[in-house]
Each structure stands twice: as C-alpha cells, then as structure tokens.
Amino acid sequence: MASAQKIVHALKEQNITHAIGVPDNGSARIYELLREEQNIEVITVTREGEAFAIAAGLDIGGKKPVIIIQNTGFLESGDAFRGTVFNMQIPVVVFIGYRGYHNRDEDGKWVDSVAAFLEPTLKAWDLPYQKLETDDDLDSIEWAYAKSEETSSPAAVLLIGHAK
C-alpha cells in the first residue's frame, strides 16, 4: 500500500489548489489529509461527472485541481470526461481508485467486472496512465503532471489498494 501522507506531499509539490471527487475506501485517508491543508480546497461532489466540469472551470480560472475518484465512478462519468477535460484539452490529473485490481478467481478471471473494464476503457479513450500501488510508485504522480502539461490533456494515476 502507498502512504497517503506521501501522496499528499507529492500533490503539494505539484502546487495543486483543489481536490475534487467522491471519497471511497481507497482514497478516504488522502481526502482526510487534504482537508487539513490550508492551501488546498477539497470539493466533494455528488456524482463523479461533476468533478470533470468543476476541474475544467478551475483550470480555466487559473487554478490547479486534481480529481480523485474510483473506477466505477470514472466509467459512469464517461460523457462528462469526454465533453469537458478531454475535448477542451484540460491538463488535469485524475486519480482513479482501481477497485477489484487484486480480486481474481482461481482461473485468473476478474471477480469484480469493473477491474476488467478500466484499463481497456482508458486505452480506448486515449487517457495515458500509470499505476500507484506502493511508495515505490510515487513517481507516477510527477509523471502524470508532466504528461498532462506536455500534451495539454488529462493523464491518470491508478491508485491500487487503500492509501494508508
């Protein structure tokens, strides 16, 4: 598991101003720590699709948001992703909790179908990503910000497991 404190530190190094999304089991500790930061505003939305519109508006307004949602919510918000941050070429980083990543049956098939759909969907939607499972993977955060700036488009970090 990755350290939530180290993830928040890495986000602060990227000078984020806002964290937007829906907390889940994997990101709960990250949200808790972000709420303690004076220079970062946490915006909790009711549906994940709202996070993309808010992030686009904040970016246009000169802010630097990060979106933090789970894979189920990301898949549900496909049109909001497409119609805002993708089409508008908003360089936002999306943290996506990878629910079901370690859950396979004895034949190697996904137990939770959302895990089976996530990476093929990211590839189909041309959303570059890297995985973050342990503290050894924290450089995926810097990579995602560099990639989004380089391409003027979104990039993703797949958060595997619960940040502790």
N, C-alpha and C positions, 0 to 999 in steps of 0.2 A: 504494500500500500504506500501511496505517496503521502507526504506530510502536508496537511492543509496549511500550516504556517509557512512552509517553504513555497507553496503555490501562491499564497497571498503575497509573499515577499517578491516573487518573480513578477506578479501582476503589478505591484507597486513600482518595480524597476521599469516597467513599460509605461508608467505615468497614466494609468487608467484613471478616469474620473467617475465612471459609473459601472455598476454591475447590475445586469438586468436578467430576470428569468424567474423560474419556478424552482425553489429548493426541493431536493429529493434526498433520499438516504445517502447517496454518494457525495453530494455537494453540501449537505447541511452544515458541516463544520467550516467549510470555506465561506459560506454565507455568514455564519456566526462571526468569524474573524473579520470579514469585510465590513460588517456593521460597526465594528469597533474603530475603524479607520476614519479619522476626521476629514480627510481629503477625498474620500470615495463615497459616493451616494449609492445605496442599494435600492433598486426599484423592483419590487415583486409584482409580477403580472398574473392575471387570472388564466391566460392561455399563452402558450409559447409563441404563437404567431405575433402577438402584440410586441414581444421583445424585439423582433426584427424592425418593425416600424419605429419604435422608440429609439433603437440604436441608430437607425438611419437619420432620424431627426437630430439626435445629439451630435452625430458626426458632422452633419451639415452646419450645425451651430458651433462647431469648433471644439467639441468635447471628444473624449476617447473612451468609448464604452467597451465592455466585454459582455457577451451573452453567455449565461450558464444555464443549460437545460439538460434534460435526459433524452435519450434516443427516441423514446416513444413520443415525446412532445416535439422533437425535431421532425420526425416523419409526419406528424399531424399538421405541422406548420409549413409544409412544402410550398404552398402558393404564396404565403407571406414572405418566405425566404426568397423565392424567385422574383416576386414583384417588387421587392424593396432592395435588400442588400446585394443581391446578385445582379439584377437588371440595372440598378443605379450605380454599380461598382463602388460599393461602400467597403472600405478596408477594415472590416470588423473581424475580431477573433471570436469564434463560437466554441465554448467548452461544451462537449456533449458527453453526458454520462452514458457509459456503454453497459447498460443493464443486460444481463444474461451472458456476458462475454465468457465466463468460465463454466457455464452450465450446458454441458453436453451429455448425451446418454452414452451407453456402453458402445454404441455403433459410431460415435463421433458426431451425431446429429444434434443441432441446437435444440435445447429443451424449450427455450423462450424464442419464438419466431422473430421478435424484434431484433435480436442479435444477428440473425441470418440476413435481415434486410438492410441493416445500417450501412456497412461498407459498400455493397453494390449500389446503394442509393447515392452515397457520397460520390462515388466514381461516375455514375450516370449524370449527376448534377454538376460534375466538374468542380467539386469542392475539395481542394487539397487538404490533407490531414496527416497528423502523426499521433501516435498513442502515448499516453502518460499513465504508467501503472505504478512505478516506484520513483523514488527520489533520483535515481539514475536517469530518468527520462525527463527531468525538469527542463532540459534544453529544448524540448518540443514547444514550450511556451515562447521562447525567444524566436525559434524557427517560424512559428505561426505568425507572430507580429512582423517579422521580416518579410515573409511571403505575402502577407496581405498588403503591406506597404509597396512592395515591389510590383505587385500585379494590380493594385487598386481594386482589389476584390476580397471577399471573405476567405478565411482559412480556418481550419478547425483543429482542436485538440480533443482527442477521445480519452476521457477520464475513465480508466478501468478500475473498478472496485470503489471502496469508500475511502475518501481522504480522511486521514486520522488526525 
